[in-house]
Amino acid sequence: MNVERLMRSDLSALAMRSAQEARKWLERAHLAGWGDASGAPMPAEIVRAAAAVRLAPKGPRGDRFFRGVLGSGAALVAASVPEALRQASAVFEKSRAGQFDLLGYRALAFGVPIDWQLDPVSGQRAPALHWSLIRPLDPAQVGDSKVICELNRCQWWVTLARAFAMGGDPAIPPALAAHALRWREANPPGQGVNWSSSLEVSLRLISFCWTAFLLRAESALPTTALEALLHEVRSHARHVARYLSRQFSPNTHLTGEALGLFYAGTALPELEEAAGWRETGAQILIEQIDAQILSDGVYFEQATAYQRYTIEIYLHFLILAAASGFPLPARVGEVVVRMLDFLLFVRRPDGTLPSIGDADGGWLLPLTERGPADLRGVFSTAAAWFSRADYAWAAEGLAPETLWLLGEEGHDAFRALAPAPPASAPSRLFVEGGYAVMRSDWPREAHQLIFDCGPLGCPVSSGHGHADLLSIQCSIFGEPVLVDPGTCVYPEPVWRNRMRASSAHSTITLDGQEQAEPAGPFRWKQHPSAQPLRWSVTPSLELAMGSHEAYRRLPDPVRHQRQVLFVERHFWIVIDDLEGAAEHRVDLRFQLAPMQVRQEPGGDGWVRALTPGGRALLVRTFATCPLELAIHTGEMEPPRGWISLDYGQLQPAPLLVYTGRAPLPMRIVTLLFPLARADAPPPLVTAIRTGGQPVGLSFGDGPLVHFGGAGSALASATTPLERS
């Protein structure tokens, strides 16, 4: 155990960790079992639970599972989303050949019968050891455990079970029963990589619950198969309860584990431990929503994919608790709404989720086929649950997830809404999370810029945060242009460190140094933070200012301050001030989405980025010293000019790098100017300078923008009429 963490732990935490370590030792020594001897008859409590599941929907405290599964969800999905059955049936056909589409990979081959310990990307097979002896992040031992775990979440079982429930192939239930038997034989409790993460065990538990309830009819699964599946739910819940990630990963690992316990305790109240699982899961989820969510709704790990994942966890919690009559504090729903509101603002104009921080490509439980940036299912269910017309607008229609989770009630609640964009102003500062969102309006062809003035991850663990202080992303006319590079993969150190480095983001680095140095795949040696300093909005000018001191560690300490001006909701001016005393090398970078980029002829410094939709973003810099421009696309030594839209995938994309060397202080002003036509000429722009430092930009017959000297926050914009 890390000494620093040990010193911070209280006695109860130490006692829990000690108990977990003792339990691991007993399991390895075969002195602690799992409650049932090999070959013993099925426990009576499992038999009772299986009989009760057969009789669902009603249990002793109300509905024990989601009303869409217990009611008419399958019929509603089959009628309203006819392609859902086709998509799910295609998964069944691939699974017969041992092939699966997982994360960003397609047609991964796990063999027939399935090899449950294989990473087919690397060809590495995890060893048959007690789970505590396996190093999931060691590619030499297991390959990429993320790929193995994704298969073993068994979420594809739920896809097959949904297909059968919608009238699919009658061969599906016996195929699933055979898979369940082989899985148990290959993964006895506590043995192998598939028990090494309590979160993965919990997600598999959730999949087993959905599979059991979707196939609960006697005509689908024979009683012995249903009992065996519920027996697995019990084994999984016991493991999760013993090895909760209270100290190891008190983030989505802990909340995902808690949700699994709540699932098991709610779905199977006949089990002796069910009430304890349910109470423990609920208690953790209620506690953690205050610990993990900031007051403005931003998830504390500064990662949008994990924000979405956390919303999924709490939506399932809210819906299952309400269905089963389990009372929750009102603040749980209130915090989830704040999280959704943040997602609504950072959501790109084209409806996709911008990548900030890590993204592992996974879902809590995919109930239809979606890409990792597709938010429509989340907003659809949230719209029906919270009666929000703006969420329904973001959903772009009633989604299958809503029907599976809420059934007819969800269908009717969504249809009762009149979808409409938010009534609030389109730009907003999230102070505690540290994000400024500048948007021209809510329509799909709007401009949007996201300015990151927040910390590198959270104080507890910065593992999913990137060194992206003061970075920006933007869309023009609804098309993403400046983007985050994404994640790529976790276990491969070169790409892992590259994609989360400052030099892969649209920000500034000094002297070839990153804002923070990696200390492992999910750790950093430093934990720098940016702070929002000013936010103002007028009809002609929006201003956001932030700063960070990550480079105070240099021999000549440097402070970086960045201002972003949104002028007439049309274009942006980015002003970077570097305060120091010595000479430094400065690299200003802009990571673009995959598109054509060229330098304009004429020598005035314009760069034109051409979008797939026929638009253009013009980029031009003005600085206190000469800057040299290099454009890198798909380079390998070192890796530069790459983005990852899904886990395991890489795509070449242009990276603009402006480099200068001079004594500080230094100022660089960058103009980001959208054009509706890709071939439109650039505007006539003149820099206004004081002592060589750019303090304003004049746009010919357009606006005159003053932003003052270094450290100034007194920007202003005047129109030609006002100037006359």
URHUQUI-V424604 format. One record per backbone hydrogen bond with DSSP energy under -0.5 kcal/mol. CO is the residue of the C=O (numbers start at 1). NH is the residue of the N-H. If there is no record, write none. Layout:
co = {CO | CO}
nh = {NH | NH}
This chain:
co = {2 | 3 | 4 | 5 | 6 | 10 | 11 | 12 | 13 | 14 | 15 | 16 | 17 | 18 | 19 | 20 | 21 | 22 | 23 | 24 | 25 | 26 | 26 | 27 | 37 | 43 | 43 | 44 | 45 | 46 | 47 | 48 | 49 | 50 | 51 | 53 | 55 | 57 | 59 | 62 | 62 | 66 | 66 | 67 | 68 | 68 | 72 | 73 | 74 | 75 | 76 | 77 | 81 | 82 | 82 | 83 | 84 | 85 | 86 | 87 | 88 | 89 | 90 | 91 | 92 | 93 | 94 | 94 | 95 | 98 | 98 | 100 | 100 | 102 | 105 | 108 | 108 | 110 | 114 | 115 | 117 | 118 | 119 | 119 | 124 | 127 | 129 | 130 | 131 | 134 | 135 | 136 | 137 | 138 | 138 | 139 | 143 | 144 | 144 | 145 | 146 | 147 | 148 | 149 | 151 | 154 | 154 | 155 | 156 | 157 | 158 | 159 | 160 | 161 | 162 | 163 | 164 | 169 | 170 | 171 | 172 | 173 | 174 | 175 | 176 | 177 | 178 | 179 | 180 | 181 | 182 | 183 | 188 | 190 | 190 | 192 | 193 | 197 | 198 | 199 | 200 | 201 | 202 | 203 | 204 | 205 | 206 | 207 | 208 | 209 | 210 | 211 | 213 | 215 | 217 | 217 | 222 | 223 | 224 | 225 | 226 | 227 | 228 | 229 | 230 | 231 | 232 | 233 | 234 | 235 | 236 | 237 | 238 | 239 | 241 | 244 | 245 | 249 | 249 | 251 | 252 | 253 | 254 | 255 | 256 | 257 | 258 | 259 | 260 | 261 | 262 | 263 | 264 | 266 | 268 | 271 | 273 | 274 | 275 | 276 | 277 | 278 | 279 | 280 | 281 | 282 | 283 | 284 | 285 | 286 | 287 | 287 | 288 | 289 | 292 | 292 | 294 | 298 | 299 | 303 | 304 | 305 | 306 | 307 | 308 | 309 | 310 | 311 | 312 | 313 | 314 | 315 | 316 | 317 | 318 | 319 | 320 | 321 | 321 | 322 | 323 | 325 | 329 | 329 | 330 | 331 | 332 | 333 | 334 | 335 | 336 | 337 | 338 | 339 | 340 | 341 | 342 | 343 | 348 | 351 | 352 | 352 | 354 | 356 | 356 | 358 | 368 | 371 | 373 | 373 | 375 | 376 | 377 | 378 | 379 | 380 | 381 | 382 | 383 | 383 | 387 | 388 | 389 | 389 | 390 | 391 | 392 | 392 | 393 | 399 | 399 | 400 | 401 | 402 | 402 | 403 | 404 | 405 | 405 | 406 | 406 | 407 | 408 | 409 | 410 | 411 | 412 | 414 | 417 | 428 | 429 | 430 | 430 | 434 | 435 | 435 | 436 | 436 | 437 | 437 | 438 | 443 | 446 | 447 | 448 | 449 | 449 | 450 | 450 | 451 | 451 | 452 | 454 | 455 | 461 | 462 | 464 | 466 | 468 | 471 | 473 | 474 | 474 | 475 | 476 | 479 | 481 | 481 | 482 | 485 | 487 | 488 | 491 | 492 | 493 | 494 | 495 | 496 | 498 | 500 | 501 | 502 | 505 | 506 | 507 | 509 | 510 | 513 | 517 | 520 | 520 | 523 | 528 | 529 | 531 | 534 | 536 | 540 | 541 | 542 | 543 | 544 | 545 | 545 | 546 | 547 | 548 | 549 | 550 | 551 | 551 | 555 | 559 | 559 | 560 | 561 | 562 | 563 | 564 | 565 | 565 | 566 | 566 | 567 | 567 | 570 | 571 | 572 | 573 | 573 | 574 | 574 | 575 | 575 | 576 | 577 | 577 | 578 | 578 | 578 | 579 | 582 | 584 | 584 | 585 | 586 | 586 | 587 | 587 | 588 | 590 | 590 | 591 | 596 | 598 | 600 | 606 | 607 | 607 | 608 | 608 | 609 | 609 | 610 | 611 | 614 | 615 | 616 | 617 | 618 | 619 | 620 | 622 | 628 | 630 | 630 | 632 | 635 | 638 | 640 | 641 | 641 | 643 | 646 | 647 | 651 | 654 | 655 | 656 | 657 | 657 | 658 | 659 | 660 | 662 | 666 | 667 | 668 | 669 | 670 | 670 | 671 | 671 | 672 | 672 | 673 | 675 | 677 | 683 | 686 | 687 | 688 | 688 | 690 | 693 | 695 | 695 | 696 | 697 | 698 | 699 | 703 | 703 | 704 | 704 | 705 | 706 | 709 | 716 | 718 | 719 | 720}
nh = {6 | 7 | 8 | 9 | 9 | 14 | 15 | 16 | 17 | 18 | 19 | 20 | 21 | 22 | 23 | 24 | 25 | 26 | 27 | 28 | 29 | 31 | 32 | 30 | 40 | 46 | 47 | 48 | 49 | 50 | 51 | 52 | 53 | 54 | 55 | 56 | 58 | 64 | 62 | 59 | 61 | 69 | 70 | 71 | 73 | 74 | 76 | 77 | 78 | 79 | 80 | 81 | 84 | 85 | 86 | 87 | 88 | 89 | 90 | 91 | 92 | 93 | 94 | 95 | 96 | 97 | 97 | 99 | 98 | 110 | 111 | 102 | 108 | 105 | 102 | 100 | 110 | 115 | 116 | 118 | 126 | 120 | 123 | 124 | 119 | 129 | 192 | 133 | 134 | 136 | 138 | 145 | 139 | 141 | 142 | 143 | 145 | 147 | 148 | 149 | 150 | 151 | 152 | 153 | 154 | 157 | 158 | 159 | 160 | 161 | 162 | 163 | 164 | 165 | 166 | 168 | 167 | 172 | 174 | 175 | 176 | 177 | 178 | 179 | 180 | 181 | 182 | 183 | 184 | 185 | 186 | 187 | 191 | 131 | 192 | 195 | 196 | 201 | 202 | 203 | 204 | 205 | 206 | 207 | 208 | 209 | 210 | 211 | 212 | 213 | 214 | 215 | 216 | 221 | 220 | 221 | 226 | 227 | 228 | 229 | 230 | 231 | 232 | 233 | 234 | 235 | 236 | 237 | 238 | 239 | 240 | 241 | 242 | 243 | 244 | 246 | 249 | 251 | 254 | 255 | 256 | 257 | 258 | 259 | 260 | 261 | 262 | 263 | 264 | 265 | 266 | 267 | 268 | 269 | 271 | 274 | 277 | 278 | 279 | 280 | 281 | 282 | 283 | 284 | 285 | 286 | 287 | 288 | 289 | 290 | 290 | 291 | 292 | 293 | 294 | 300 | 297 | 294 | 302 | 307 | 308 | 309 | 310 | 311 | 312 | 313 | 314 | 315 | 316 | 317 | 318 | 319 | 320 | 321 | 322 | 323 | 324 | 325 | 326 | 325 | 63 | 327 | 332 | 333 | 334 | 335 | 336 | 337 | 338 | 339 | 340 | 341 | 342 | 343 | 344 | 345 | 346 | 347 | 351 | 375 | 348 | 354 | 356 | 304 | 305 | 305 | 370 | 374 | 353 | 375 | 379 | 380 | 381 | 382 | 383 | 384 | 385 | 386 | 387 | 388 | 389 | 392 | 393 | 420 | 394 | 395 | 396 | 397 | 396 | 402 | 403 | 404 | 405 | 406 | 407 | 407 | 69 | 67 | 68 | 409 | 410 | 411 | 412 | 413 | 414 | 415 | 416 | 417 | 419 | 437 | 431 | 434 | 435 | 453 | 430 | 437 | 438 | 451 | 428 | 439 | 449 | 446 | 478 | 440 | 475 | 438 | 451 | 452 | 473 | 436 | 453 | 470 | 530 | 457 | 458 | 465 | 358 | 468 | 471 | 452 | 450 | 481 | 482 | 448 | 479 | 476 | 483 | 593 | 474 | 644 | 489 | 648 | 493 | 496 | 497 | 498 | 499 | 500 | 501 | 467 | 504 | 505 | 507 | 472 | 589 | 587 | 513 | 510 | 525 | 519 | 523 | 519 | 456 | 549 | 547 | 545 | 543 | 568 | 538 | 566 | 536 | 564 | 533 | 534 | 562 | 531 | 560 | 552 | 553 | 554 | 558 | 557 | 561 | 579 | 548 | 577 | 546 | 575 | 544 | 567 | 573 | 542 | 568 | 570 | 571 | 674 | 567 | 672 | 565 | 575 | 576 | 670 | 563 | 577 | 668 | 561 | 579 | 580 | 665 | 666 | 559 | 664 | 586 | 662 | 511 | 588 | 660 | 509 | 589 | 658 | 592 | 656 | 483 | 610 | 608 | 603 | 600 | 609 | 619 | 598 | 610 | 611 | 617 | 596 | 614 | 678 | 611 | 675 | 609 | 673 | 607 | 671 | 669 | 659 | 632 | 657 | 655 | 640 | 637 | 635 | 634 | 653 | 651 | 649 | 104 | 643 | 592 | 632 | 590 | 630 | 659 | 588 | 628 | 586 | 584 | 578 | 624 | 576 | 622 | 574 | 672 | 620 | 673 | 572 | 674 | 618 | 616 | 680 | 685 | 698 | 689 | 695 | 696 | 693 | 690 | 707 | 708 | 688 | 705 | 686 | 702 | 699 | 705 | 706 | 718 | 697 | 716 | 712 | 706 | 704 | 723 | 724}
